[in-house]
Amino acid sequence: MKGDSMMKWLSDFSLFMVALVWGTTFVFIQSAIDFLPPLFFNGVRFGLAGLVMFFILMLRKDHKTFSFHAIGYGSVLGLCLFMGYAFQTVGLLYTTISKSSFITGLNVVFVQLLAFVVLKIKPSFSAMIGSFTAALGLYLLTSTGEGTNWNRGDVLSLLCAIAFAFHIVLTGKLAHQASVLMLTTVQFFTVSILSFIGTLLLENWQKAFQLSVFMKSSVFYSLLVTSLLATAAAFFIQTFAQKYTSPPKVAVILSMEPVFGVLTAFFWVGERLSWSEVAGSVLIFLSMVISEVPIFQHFFLEKGRINKPKERS
């Protein structure tokens, strides 16, 4: 029992560090896609991460790790991951780091809904309040005082949040059914292959393969940091940690990502938010907390009326 508690604590702390890494990489990604097409950047990033994980897989020499189930499950997770990062990376061409990171953080609300559909975990009343708060915050964050409509980057970031929510929920469902190492490796190669296909169909791939572009410090270091830390290490940790915690809890811990994203944008590139955007950001963060923290369930409902979510056996 004590060992289980320790693993849960370690998993939560590891996910918090993943959120820290992901939040700080928004700046690296935006600087890199000034020179590389977004899908091509993702193809290289996840391809390098996949090679690292495959090398580790070969060193272990564990033949039981290989299975058709792991390949199938990893491909499904990789498809969700590809869609999420494609929407996020392209979206950063049209919106700010702060707005992208906070809108992406809305996946905590979508996870609640998907957890009900896929895992049969009934949303609490506080989750519905959190959804309303998030919607209001999203409106304030993406609208100026003059009532400007969303830009395309904001819409793409919202689609990214939905894709990441699918990834979190499905990871919680599949992480117990195959090797974490194999699942992670297949995910990365799936994202890389789909990204390169997207590059050939939609982007100027001739420009992307110029060696001079890769030698730029902003591109080289961005690929190094994102492929090793924000991809290989972070997603392995997430997949492993989800063996010991639920998808909704994962989502609320990872909701710290946009906070780190905004702080990084503030200190690194001097990005500022208007008062309306600050208010929207605060509301979105509160929605993430309201959706999951138990004390808010007692605040919104009488103690005896709370329906605790049923875990799937």
TAMO-V934973 format. One record per residue. N is the residue number from 1. PHI is phi in whole degrees, -180 to 180 (NA if undefined). Layout:
n->{N;N}
phi->{PHI;PHI}
//
This chain:
n->{1;2;3;4;5;6;7;8;9;10;11;12;13;14;15;16;17;18;19;20;21;22;23;24;25;26;27;28;29;30;31;32;33;34;35;36;37;38;39;40;41;42;43;44;45;46;47;48;49;50;51;52;53;54;55;56;57;58;59;60;61;62;63;64;65;66;67;68;69;70;71;72;73;74;75;76;77;78;79;80;81;82;83;84;85;86;87;88;89;90;91;92;93;94;95;96;97;98;99;100;101;102;103;104;105;106;107;108;109;110;111;112;113;114;115;116;117;118;119;120;121;122;123;124;125;126;127;128;129;130;131;132;133;134;135;136;137;138;139;140;141;142;143;144;145;146;147;148;149;150;151;152;153;154;155;156;157;158;159;160;161;162;163;164;165;166;167;168;169;170;171;172;173;174;175;176;177;178;179;180;181;182;183;184;185;186;187;188;189;190;191;192;193;194;195;196;197;198;199;200;201;202;203;204;205;206;207;208;209;210;211;212;213;214;215;216;217;218;219;220;221;222;223;224;225;226;227;228;229;230;231;232;233;234;235;236;237;238;239;240;241;242;243;244;245;246;247;248;249;250;251;252;253;254;255;256;257;258;259;260;261;262;263;264;265;266;267;268;269;270;271;272;273;274;275;276;277;278;279;280;281;282;283;284;285;286;287;288;289;290;291;292;293;294;295;296;297;298;299;300;301;302;303;304;305;306;307;308;309;310;311;312;313}
phi->{NA;-63;-65;-64;-64;-64;-66;-65;-64;-64;-64;-64;-65;-63;-67;-62;-68;-62;-60;-62;-64;-63;-64;-78;-83;-57;-65;-62;-64;-65;-71;-73;-78;-70;-118;-112;-59;-56;-68;-64;-58;-65;-61;-69;-57;-78;-66;-63;-63;-63;-65;-62;-68;-67;-62;-64;-61;-69;-66;-72;54;-104;-67;-69;-66;-81;-159;-67;-62;-63;-65;-66;-64;-64;-67;-64;-64;-65;-64;-62;-66;-60;-63;-62;-74;-64;-64;-67;-68;-67;-61;-66;-73;-122;-137;-87;-61;-63;-66;-62;-67;-72;-65;-58;-65;-66;-58;-62;-75;-66;-61;-56;-68;-70;-62;-69;-72;-90;-106;63;-94;-71;-64;-83;-63;-64;-66;-69;-63;-62;-64;-64;-61;-65;-63;-65;-64;-64;-62;-66;-68;-104;-123;-87;-63;-92;77;-63;-71;-56;-93;-65;-66;-66;-64;-64;-66;-68;-63;-61;-60;-65;-63;-67;-64;-59;-64;-64;-66;-69;-63;-61;-81;-103;-61;-85;-106;-161;-62;-60;-63;-69;-58;-65;-62;-64;-56;-63;-68;-63;-61;-62;-63;-64;-66;-67;-63;-62;-63;-64;-88;-122;-122;-84;-71;-62;-68;-66;-88;-73;-62;-61;-69;-67;-80;-65;-60;-65;-80;-60;-71;-65;-65;-65;-68;-71;-75;-85;-85;-79;-120;-57;-72;-65;-76;-64;-63;-62;-63;-67;-65;-74;-77;-119;-151;-91;-54;-60;-69;-59;-62;-71;-68;-72;-68;-72;-54;-63;-63;-66;-64;-68;-63;-65;-63;-68;-82;-88;-116;68;-74;-118;-115;-74;-62;-63;-70;-63;-61;-63;-64;-64;-65;-64;-64;-62;-63;-65;-71;-59;-64;-129;-70;-56;-62;-73;-64;-72;-73;-87;-134;-65;-55;-74;-100;-74;-96;-71;-64;-90;-76;-78;-78}
//
